[in-house]
Amino acid sequence: VLIVAVAGAYLAMRGGAPSTTTPPATTTTSPSTTTPTATSPQPSGSLTILVPSGDPTLLPFIQMVANDFMAKYPKVTVQVQPVPYAQLVTTALTSLRNQNPSPDLIIYYPSQASTIGPYLVDVRPYFTKGVFNLSDIPPSTLLPTYLLDSQGGIVKISGVPFQQVFGYALVYQKSIFANQSLKSEFESKYGFPFDPTKWDTWDKLITAAQFIQSKGITKYALLFPDGLTQSIFNGYVAIFFTYALNDSCTAVPAASAQGVPVQGYWAYFKQVNGTIVPTINCTAGIQALKTHKALIQFEPPIDQQAMEYDQLRDLFLTGDYAMVAAWTSFIPIYNNASVSKVAGNIGIAPLPSVATGQAPTFIGINPNSKDPDLAAQFIAFMMTPQEYKKGAELYGFLPATFSGMAVAAQVDKTAWVANFIPLLKEMTIPDLKRMALVNYITNFFTDLRPIFINTAADYFRGKITAEYAMNYIAEQWVKLMKVSS
């Protein structure tokens, strides 16, 4: 049984390779192992929620919901248990494997789904009974919670997405693009809008960055990921996917009237005569690496200052950059006037084409909880428009549901999400079995990822060609790949 890993670049940012640990069989088979029953209008009991710390909006939102839930149901006690991100999996697994009833609810990220998910309650019965609204959740957002059989059939859904994070997105200083003199000069010269929300190709983004750099408006025109620990890998997958859609060599389904396939690492591999092979040495992979190099030309050289997660978050605060490819979870920090020189002056747009991925946050139920139905009721309460609106207003929290995002789009702090809702509506789910191929590669993050990062960095340094780099990576991946049955 496998869990689909499709959350794009953010999957790796928040964790490593899928675990090969086998959970108790009772949690991965029949959905009838936990069947919800009608809940009392005035429930009683206690709940404990395990919450990873680090996200500036997540913990405050959960505590807010807990307080509101207890106010509505005075006989219920809710305890929020923060835990450092690095300790979340260990803490959760210790309780789950020991069949402890606490924590009742566990919050986790896509990269942790393959490790924690098999132990959690199958929530499909709660969707069936209408406790959760399946039609309100973007199908692509739910994918990391799917457990699949060898034929690609869904055998379990391990959690519910309640928070959305987009990445990378293009964050920019609005005042630059509102300058009418610059706007007129640019549009007269290049023939397309001086507006990041209207750029549909990488060439347009690069052209705009070159124009801004030539004017000396900011010290640097664009900040783009090229970190030697992780972000080269994260940045590249977004670019690769836009080219892979139009390259038959990758076998990635093209965009159609039905929509665009959801972005993810799954596109790096295909199956040929029963064997998993890389696709990154296709023409799309080579084009993507060349484009990646063009995008990082506006920042310090990679060996002077590689742009990892912290740099993408912190350097844009200085006002030295006109644009940055960033996670939307950085937005509250960018708008914090006590630390940011760009506070109140940022716009947010998707990256060109379908390069912006998603990384939802999930909540799952401990099967050993004393009252799993009460836990499900808490989740349903948390995902109401009222709680989502309050979270958006107070903390800039971004909901994962269509209705929640529609509410957030009406709130000043999160109004930018209006530009991203159409992307989610357009994302389609291709062959689930194809999407699960990457999960069969047990050393994808531990062994294959470093080969990519080191080789791509040498191309950025000018030591090798893009063609050599991608062919070398593909050859090494084939040699190193460990495929589980």
C-alpha positions as CSV (number, residue, x, y, z in Angstrom):
1,V,0.0,0.0,0.0
2,L,1.4,3.4,-1.0
3,I,0.5,7.0,-0.3
4,V,0.6,9.3,-3.3
5,A,3.3,12.0,-3.1
6,V,2.1,14.8,-5.3
7,A,2.5,18.0,-3.4
8,G,5.2,19.4,-5.6
9,A,8.3,21.1,-4.3
10,Y,7.0,21.7,-0.9
11,L,6.8,18.0,-0.2
12,A,10.6,17.9,0.1
13,M,10.9,21.2,1.9
14,R,8.9,19.7,4.8
15,G,10.5,16.3,5.0
16,G,12.3,13.4,3.5
17,A,11.7,10.0,1.9
18,P,8.6,8.0,2.5
19,S,9.0,5.6,5.4
20,T,9.0,1.8,4.7
21,T,7.7,1.0,8.2
22,T,4.7,-1.3,8.1
23,P,1.9,-0.1,10.3
24,P,-0.7,-2.4,11.9
25,A,-2.9,-4.0,9.2
26,T,-6.1,-2.9,11.0
27,T,-5.5,0.7,10.1
28,T,-5.0,0.2,6.4
29,T,-7.8,-2.1,5.3
30,S,-11.5,-1.7,5.6
31,P,-13.0,1.7,6.0
32,S,-15.5,0.2,8.4
33,T,-12.8,0.0,11.1
34,T,-14.1,3.4,12.3
35,T,-17.7,4.2,11.6
36,P,-19.0,7.6,12.7
37,T,-22.2,7.8,14.6
38,A,-24.6,10.7,15.2
39,T,-23.0,13.2,17.6
40,S,-24.9,14.7,20.5
41,P,-26.0,18.4,20.1
42,Q,-24.0,19.0,23.4
43,P,-21.0,16.8,23.2
44,S,-18.7,16.2,26.2
45,G,-15.2,14.9,26.6
46,S,-11.6,16.0,25.9
47,L,-9.4,16.3,22.9
48,T,-5.7,16.7,22.4
49,I,-4.3,18.1,19.1
50,L,-0.7,17.6,18.1
51,V,0.4,20.6,16.1
52,P,3.8,21.2,14.4
53,S,5.3,24.6,15.3
54,G,7.0,27.0,12.9
55,D,4.2,28.2,10.7
56,P,3.4,31.7,11.9
57,T,-0.4,31.2,11.2
58,L,-1.0,27.6,12.0
59,L,-0.6,27.4,15.8
60,P,-2.6,30.6,16.5
61,F,-5.4,29.4,14.2
62,I,-5.6,26.0,15.9
63,Q,-5.7,27.6,19.4
64,M,-8.3,30.0,18.2
65,V,-10.5,27.2,17.0
66,A,-10.0,25.2,20.2
67,N,-11.1,28.2,22.3
68,D,-14.2,28.7,20.1
69,F,-15.1,25.0,20.2
70,M,-14.9,25.0,24.0
71,A,-17.0,28.2,24.2
72,K,-19.7,26.5,22.0
73,Y,-19.5,23.2,23.9
74,P,-18.6,23.9,27.5
75,K,-18.5,20.2,28.4
76,V,-15.6,19.7,26.0
77,T,-11.9,20.4,26.8
78,V,-9.4,20.9,24.0
79,Q,-5.7,20.9,24.6
80,V,-3.3,22.1,21.9
81,Q,0.1,20.3,22.0
82,P,2.8,22.1,20.0
83,V,5.8,20.1,18.9
84,P,8.8,21.1,16.8
85,Y,8.5,20.1,13.2
86,A,11.5,17.8,13.4
87,Q,9.9,15.9,16.3
88,L,6.4,15.6,14.9
89,V,6.7,12.2,13.2
90,T,8.5,10.6,16.2
91,T,6.0,12.0,18.7
92,A,3.0,10.9,16.6
93,L,4.4,7.4,15.8
94,T,5.2,6.7,19.5
95,S,1.6,7.3,20.4
96,L,0.1,5.5,17.4
97,R,2.3,2.4,17.7
98,N,1.7,2.2,21.4
99,Q,-2.0,2.6,20.8
100,N,-2.2,5.6,23.1
101,P,-5.5,7.5,23.0
102,S,-3.7,10.8,22.9
103,P,-3.3,12.9,20.9
104,D,-6.7,12.5,19.4
105,L,-5.9,14.6,16.4
106,I,-2.6,14.9,14.5
107,I,-1.7,17.7,12.1
108,Y,0.8,16.7,9.4
109,Y,2.3,17.8,6.1
110,P,2.4,16.0,2.7
111,S,6.0,14.7,3.2
112,Q,4.9,13.1,6.4
113,A,1.7,11.5,5.0
114,S,3.5,8.3,3.9
115,T,4.8,7.8,7.4
116,I,1.9,8.8,9.6
117,G,-1.1,8.3,7.3
118,P,-1.2,4.4,7.4
119,Y,-1.8,4.5,11.2
120,L,-4.6,7.1,11.1
121,V,-8.4,6.6,10.8
122,D,-9.8,6.1,7.3
123,V,-12.0,9.3,7.0
124,R,-14.0,8.1,4.0
125,P,-17.0,7.2,6.2
126,Y,-17.1,10.8,7.5
127,F,-17.2,12.1,3.9
128,T,-20.0,9.5,3.1
129,K,-22.1,10.7,6.1
130,G,-21.6,14.4,5.2
131,V,-19.5,15.3,8.3
132,F,-16.9,16.6,5.9
133,N,-17.9,18.0,2.5
134,L,-15.9,16.2,-0.2
135,S,-17.1,18.5,-3.0
136,D,-15.6,21.6,-1.2
137,I,-12.1,20.2,-1.2
138,P,-10.0,20.6,-4.4
139,P,-9.3,17.0,-5.6
140,S,-5.6,17.7,-6.1
141,T,-5.4,19.0,-2.5
142,L,-6.6,15.7,-1.1
143,L,-4.2,13.5,-3.1
144,P,-1.4,13.1,-0.5
145,T,-3.8,11.4,1.9
146,Y,-4.6,8.6,-0.5
147,L,-3.4,5.1,0.2
148,L,-3.3,3.1,-3.0
149,D,-3.2,-0.6,-3.8
150,S,-0.8,-2.0,-6.4
151,Q,-3.3,-1.3,-9.2
152,G,-3.7,2.4,-8.2
153,G,-7.0,2.0,-6.4
154,I,-7.8,4.1,-3.3
155,V,-8.0,1.9,-0.2
156,K,-7.9,4.7,2.4
157,I,-8.0,8.5,3.0
158,S,-5.9,9.3,6.0
159,G,-6.8,12.9,6.7
160,V,-8.5,16.1,5.8
161,P,-6.8,19.1,4.3
162,F,-7.7,22.3,6.1
163,Q,-4.8,24.8,5.4
164,Q,-3.4,25.7,2.0
165,V,0.1,26.8,1.1
166,F,1.1,27.7,-2.4
167,G,4.6,27.6,-3.7
168,Y,6.4,28.9,-5.3
169,A,4.4,32.0,-5.9
170,L,5.7,35.3,-7.3
171,V,5.7,38.0,-4.6
172,Y,6.6,41.5,-5.8
173,Q,6.8,45.1,-4.7
174,K,3.5,46.7,-6.0
175,S,4.8,50.2,-6.2
176,I,7.3,49.3,-8.9
177,F,4.6,47.9,-11.2
178,A,2.2,50.7,-10.4
179,N,4.7,53.3,-11.7
180,Q,3.0,54.6,-14.9
181,S,6.2,55.8,-16.5
182,L,7.9,52.4,-16.2
183,K,4.7,50.7,-17.2
184,S,4.4,52.8,-20.4
185,E,8.0,52.4,-21.4
186,F,8.0,48.6,-20.8
187,E,4.7,47.9,-22.6
188,S,5.7,50.1,-25.5
189,K,9.0,48.3,-25.8
190,Y,8.0,44.6,-25.2
191,G,4.3,44.5,-26.1
192,F,2.9,42.7,-23.0
193,P,1.6,44.0,-19.6
194,F,4.0,45.2,-16.9
195,D,1.9,43.2,-14.5
196,P,3.1,39.9,-12.8
197,T,-0.4,38.5,-12.7
198,K,-0.5,38.5,-16.5
199,W,2.8,36.7,-17.3
200,D,2.1,33.3,-18.7
201,T,5.6,32.3,-19.8
202,W,9.1,32.2,-18.2
203,D,10.4,34.5,-20.9
204,K,8.0,37.2,-19.9
205,L,9.2,37.0,-16.2
206,I,12.9,37.0,-17.3
207,T,12.3,40.0,-19.7
208,A,10.6,42.0,-16.9
209,A,13.4,41.2,-14.5
210,Q,16.0,42.3,-17.1
211,F,14.1,45.6,-17.6
212,I,13.9,46.2,-13.8
213,Q,17.6,45.4,-13.3
214,S,18.6,47.8,-16.2
215,K,16.7,50.6,-14.5
216,G,18.4,50.1,-11.1
217,I,15.1,50.3,-9.4
218,T,16.2,47.8,-6.7
219,K,19.6,46.3,-6.1
220,Y,18.3,43.0,-7.5
221,A,15.4,42.3,-9.8
222,L,14.5,38.8,-8.8
223,L,15.2,36.3,-6.0
224,F,14.8,32.7,-7.1
225,P,15.7,29.4,-5.3
226,D,19.1,27.9,-5.9
227,G,20.0,26.7,-2.4
228,L,22.5,23.8,-2.2
229,T,20.6,21.9,0.4
230,Q,17.1,21.8,-1.0
231,S,15.8,24.7,-3.0
232,I,17.5,24.0,-6.3
233,F,15.4,20.8,-6.3
234,N,12.3,22.6,-5.3
235,G,12.7,25.4,-7.8
236,Y,13.5,23.1,-10.7
237,V,10.4,20.9,-10.4
238,A,8.1,23.9,-10.9
239,I,10.0,24.9,-14.1
240,F,10.3,21.3,-15.4
241,F,6.6,20.6,-15.1
242,T,5.7,23.6,-17.4
243,Y,7.9,22.1,-20.1
244,A,7.0,18.5,-19.4
245,L,3.3,19.1,-20.3
246,N,4.4,19.7,-23.9
247,D,7.0,17.1,-24.3
248,S,5.8,13.6,-25.3
249,C,9.1,12.1,-24.0
250,T,8.0,12.7,-20.4
251,A,4.5,11.1,-20.9
252,V,3.0,13.8,-18.7
253,P,-0.5,14.3,-19.9
254,A,-0.9,17.7,-21.6
255,A,-3.3,20.4,-20.5
256,S,-6.8,19.9,-21.9
257,A,-10.3,21.2,-21.8
258,Q,-10.6,19.2,-18.6
259,G,-7.7,21.1,-16.9
260,V,-4.0,20.7,-16.1
261,P,-2.5,17.8,-14.2
262,V,-1.5,18.6,-10.7
263,Q,2.2,19.3,-10.4
264,G,4.5,17.0,-8.5
265,Y,7.7,14.9,-8.4
266,W,5.8,12.1,-10.0
267,A,6.5,13.7,-13.4
268,Y,10.2,12.8,-13.0
269,F,9.5,9.2,-13.7
270,K,7.6,7.0,-16.1
271,Q,7.3,3.3,-16.6
272,V,8.6,1.6,-19.7
273,N,8.0,-2.1,-20.1
274,G,7.5,-2.5,-16.4
275,T,10.7,-0.5,-15.4
276,I,10.7,2.9,-13.8
277,V,12.9,5.3,-15.7
278,P,13.7,9.0,-15.3
279,T,12.2,11.6,-17.6
280,I,14.4,14.6,-16.6
281,N,16.8,14.0,-19.5
282,C,14.0,14.6,-22.0
283,T,14.1,17.9,-23.8
284,A,11.8,19.3,-21.2
285,G,14.3,18.6,-18.5
286,I,17.2,20.3,-20.4
287,Q,15.0,23.3,-21.2
288,A,14.0,23.6,-17.6
289,L,17.6,23.7,-16.3
290,K,18.5,26.4,-18.8
291,T,15.5,28.5,-17.7
292,H,16.4,27.9,-14.1
293,K,19.9,29.4,-14.8
294,A,18.3,32.4,-16.5
295,L,16.1,33.0,-13.5
296,I,19.0,33.1,-11.0
297,Q,21.1,35.6,-13.0
298,F,19.7,38.5,-11.1
299,E,21.0,37.5,-7.6
300,P,24.4,36.9,-6.2
301,P,26.3,33.9,-7.6
302,I,25.5,30.6,-6.0
303,D,28.8,30.2,-4.2
304,Q,28.6,33.7,-2.8
305,Q,25.0,33.4,-1.5
306,A,22.9,30.4,-2.4
307,M,19.2,31.1,-1.9
308,E,17.7,28.5,0.5
309,Y,14.5,28.7,2.4
310,D,15.7,31.2,5.0
311,Q,17.2,33.5,2.3
312,L,14.0,33.5,0.3
313,R,12.1,34.4,3.4
314,D,14.5,37.0,4.9
315,L,16.2,38.8,2.0
316,F,13.0,40.1,0.4
317,L,12.3,41.8,3.7
318,T,15.2,44.2,3.0
319,G,13.6,45.8,0.0
320,D,16.6,45.0,-2.1
321,Y,14.6,42.7,-4.4
322,A,11.8,43.7,-6.7
323,M,10.4,40.1,-6.9
324,V,10.9,36.8,-5.1
325,A,9.7,33.2,-5.8
326,A,8.4,32.4,-2.3
327,W,6.0,30.2,-0.3
328,T,2.8,31.9,0.5
329,S,3.4,31.1,4.2
330,F,6.0,33.9,4.1
331,I,3.4,36.5,3.4
332,P,2.5,37.4,7.0
333,I,6.3,38.0,7.6
334,Y,6.7,40.1,4.5
335,N,3.7,42.2,5.7
336,N,5.1,42.6,9.2
337,A,6.1,46.2,9.4
338,S,8.3,45.6,12.5
339,V,10.7,43.5,10.4
340,S,9.9,44.2,6.8
341,K,10.7,47.2,4.5
342,V,8.1,45.9,2.0
343,A,5.2,45.6,4.4
344,G,2.0,46.8,2.8
345,N,3.6,47.0,-0.6
346,I,3.5,43.4,-1.8
347,G,1.5,41.7,-4.5
348,I,1.2,38.0,-5.1
349,A,0.8,36.2,-8.4
350,P,1.1,32.6,-9.6
351,L,4.4,31.8,-11.4
352,P,4.0,31.5,-15.1
353,S,2.0,28.6,-16.7
354,V,1.3,26.0,-14.0
355,A,4.5,26.4,-12.1
356,T,2.9,27.2,-8.8
357,G,2.2,24.1,-6.7
358,Q,0.4,23.5,-3.5
359,A,1.3,22.1,-0.1
360,P,-1.8,21.6,2.1
361,T,-1.7,20.9,5.8
362,F,-3.7,17.9,6.9
363,I,-5.4,16.7,10.1
364,G,-6.0,13.1,10.9
365,I,-7.7,11.1,13.7
366,N,-6.0,8.7,16.0
367,P,-7.8,5.3,15.8
368,N,-7.2,4.8,19.5
369,S,-9.0,8.1,20.5
370,K,-11.6,7.7,23.1
371,D,-14.1,9.6,20.9
372,P,-13.1,9.7,17.2
373,D,-16.5,11.2,16.4
374,L,-15.9,14.1,18.6
375,A,-12.5,14.6,16.9
376,A,-14.3,14.6,13.6
377,Q,-16.8,17.1,14.9
378,F,-13.9,19.4,15.8
379,I,-12.5,19.1,12.3
380,A,-15.8,20.0,10.8
381,F,-16.2,23.0,13.1
382,M,-12.7,24.2,12.3
383,M,-13.5,24.2,8.6
384,T,-16.7,26.3,8.8
385,P,-16.7,29.6,6.9
386,Q,-17.0,31.4,10.3
387,E,-13.8,30.0,11.7
388,Y,-11.9,30.3,8.4
389,K,-12.9,34.0,8.1
390,K,-11.8,34.7,11.7
391,G,-8.5,33.0,11.1
392,A,-7.9,34.9,7.9
393,E,-8.7,38.2,9.6
394,L,-6.7,37.7,12.7
395,Y,-3.6,35.8,11.4
396,G,-3.7,35.7,7.6
397,F,-4.5,32.0,7.8
398,L,-5.3,30.4,4.4
399,P,-8.1,27.8,4.2
400,A,-7.8,24.7,2.0
401,T,-11.5,24.4,0.9
402,F,-13.1,26.2,-2.0
403,S,-15.6,27.9,0.3
404,G,-12.9,28.8,2.8
405,M,-10.7,30.4,0.1
406,A,-13.7,32.3,-1.2
407,V,-14.2,33.8,2.3
408,A,-10.5,34.5,2.6
409,A,-10.5,36.3,-0.7
410,Q,-12.8,38.9,0.9
411,V,-10.3,39.6,3.7
412,D,-7.6,42.2,3.1
413,K,-4.8,40.0,4.5
414,T,-5.6,37.1,2.3
415,A,-7.4,38.8,-0.7
416,W,-4.4,37.7,-2.9
417,V,-5.8,34.1,-2.9
418,A,-8.4,35.1,-5.5
419,N,-5.7,34.7,-8.1
420,F,-5.0,31.2,-7.1
421,I,-8.5,29.7,-6.8
422,P,-8.8,29.3,-10.6
423,L,-5.5,27.3,-10.6
424,L,-7.0,24.8,-8.1
425,K,-10.2,24.5,-10.2
426,E,-8.1,23.7,-13.3
427,M,-5.9,21.0,-11.7
428,T,-6.9,17.5,-12.7
429,I,-5.8,14.1,-11.4
430,P,-4.0,12.0,-14.0
431,D,-3.3,8.2,-13.6
432,L,-2.9,7.6,-9.9
433,K,-0.7,4.6,-10.5
434,R,1.7,6.8,-12.5
435,M,1.7,9.4,-9.7
436,A,2.6,6.7,-7.2
437,L,5.8,5.6,-9.1
438,V,8.0,8.0,-7.1
439,N,6.9,6.3,-3.9
440,Y,8.3,3.0,-5.0
441,I,11.7,4.6,-5.1
442,T,12.8,4.3,-1.5
443,N,15.9,6.4,-1.8
444,F,14.5,9.3,-3.9
445,F,15.2,12.0,-1.3
446,T,18.2,10.4,0.4
447,D,20.3,9.4,-2.7
448,L,18.8,10.7,-5.9
449,R,18.0,14.2,-4.7
450,P,21.7,15.1,-3.8
451,I,22.9,13.9,-7.2
452,F,20.5,16.4,-8.8
453,I,21.5,19.3,-6.6
454,N,25.2,18.9,-7.0
455,T,25.1,18.4,-10.7
456,A,22.7,21.3,-11.3
457,A,24.9,23.5,-9.2
458,D,27.9,22.7,-11.4
459,Y,25.9,23.7,-14.5
460,F,25.0,27.0,-12.7
461,R,28.7,27.5,-12.1
462,G,29.4,27.1,-15.8
463,K,31.4,23.8,-15.4
464,I,29.2,21.6,-17.6
465,T,26.4,22.0,-20.2
466,A,22.7,21.5,-19.4
467,E,22.6,18.5,-21.7
468,Y,25.5,16.8,-19.9
469,A,24.0,17.6,-16.5
470,M,20.6,16.1,-17.2
471,N,22.0,13.0,-18.9
472,Y,24.4,12.4,-16.1
473,I,21.7,12.8,-13.4
474,A,19.4,10.4,-15.3
475,E,22.3,7.8,-15.6
476,Q,23.2,8.1,-11.9
477,W,19.5,7.8,-10.9
478,V,19.1,4.6,-12.8
479,K,22.3,3.2,-11.1
480,L,21.3,4.3,-7.6
481,M,17.6,3.8,-7.7
482,K,16.2,1.3,-5.1
483,V,12.7,0.2,-6.1
484,S,10.4,-1.5,-3.6
485,S,7.9,-4.2,-4.7
